Amino acid sequence: LVTHIPNKGEQIVRYYGYYSNKSRGMRTKTDIDIKTPVPVDSDITKKELRRIWARLIQKVYYTATLR
């Protein structure tokens, strides 16, 4: 269990691909991160959104229990 404890100053988590420092730096230079899409406001009320969400969750768990 002690082998999982890092030495002082040792980095345990490594980031590759999209989350690497190089990729993040390249994205900030090209302003891609700034242009990420954001959710659009809709006419649906919070109550309706909760109902829709509950129905989707029900579908997921219902199909999972049938397997």
C-alpha positions in Angstrom: 0.0 0.0 0.0 2.9 2.3 0.7 4.1 2.1 -2.9 1.1 4.1 -4.0 2.3 7.1 -2.0 4.5 9.4 -4.2 7.9 10.6 -3.0 8.2 14.3 -2.2 7.9 16.3 -5.4 7.0 13.3 -7.6 4.2 13.7 -10.1 1.7 10.8 -10.3 -0.9 12.0 -12.8 0.2 12.2 -16.4 -1.8 14.0 -19.0 -1.8 12.8 -22.6 -3.6 13.9 -25.8 -6.3 16.6 -25.4 -5.4 17.4 -21.7 -1.6 17.6 -22.2 0.2 20.9 -21.6 1.3 21.0 -25.2 -2.3 20.5 -26.6 -3.7 23.1 -24.1 -1.0 25.6 -25.1 -1.6 25.1 -28.8 -5.4 25.6 -28.3 -4.9 28.8 -26.4 -2.7 30.2 -29.1 -5.3 29.4 -31.8 -8.2 30.6 -29.6 -10.1 27.3 -30.1 -11.0 27.1 -26.4 -12.7 30.5 -26.6 -14.9 29.3 -29.5 -16.4 26.3 -27.8 -20.1 26.1 -28.1 -22.4 26.9 -25.2 -25.9 25.6 -24.5 -28.6 27.8 -26.0 -31.5 29.1 -23.8 -34.7 27.3 -24.6 -38.4 27.8 -23.9 -38.7 24.7 -21.7 -39.3 25.4 -18.0 -37.2 23.8 -15.3 -40.1 21.5 -14.3 -40.3 20.2 -17.9 -36.6 19.7 -18.1 -36.7 17.7 -14.8 -39.5 15.5 -16.3 -37.5 14.9 -19.5 -34.4 14.1 -17.5 -36.2 11.7 -15.3 -37.7 9.9 -18.3 -34.3 9.5 -19.9 -32.8 8.1 -16.6 -35.8 5.7 -16.4 -35.1 4.5 -20.0 -31.4 3.9 -19.2 -32.1 1.9 -16.0 -35.1 0.1 -17.5 -33.1 -1.2 -20.5 -30.1 -2.1 -18.2 -32.3 -4.2 -16.0 -33.7 -6.1 -19.0 -30.3 -7.4 -20.0 
